[in-house]
């Protein structure tokens, strides 16, 4: 259990689209926006965790067509987010892209961005299919006890995810006043956009 927790935390801490999105959204909408993005990301993790527990993720990994379809949608979504960030950094006034739709609409948008970032990422499904089973009983069967163990490990992963990114969001929000300066934020938007495009290209290169 300890080995799983340490390994999972290292994987969570590795830079990826979640971190880029949370940084951007904290600067766009403050601490609450970052926490909503984190919550959406955690819900996306839960989708894959539940899928792995009942065997859906394994089915996804064995179906080339399903894997490719999910990967294509995920790549397109990350590219769209990346382009939006690059455009915002090239001249859109701070907060302009987040002003529409009112407070409730923005909250849903932040939550949705975090959720889709993980739910549409087949690499997350791949993690739960290839990494999680290494910590389950090697009896060659899928029993109720192994499913419960998988759910427990998935819950630990989700808690670590929330703990790490919750701390990250709070840390970024503390220096957001400096980071939100127009010139600084424009650079961050551009870098975030390039990172998201890079993550999309890396995801597109993932073989089934």
Order of alpha helices (4+ residues) and beta strands (2+ residues): alpha-alpha-alpha-alpha-alpha-alpha-alpha-alpha-alpha-alpha
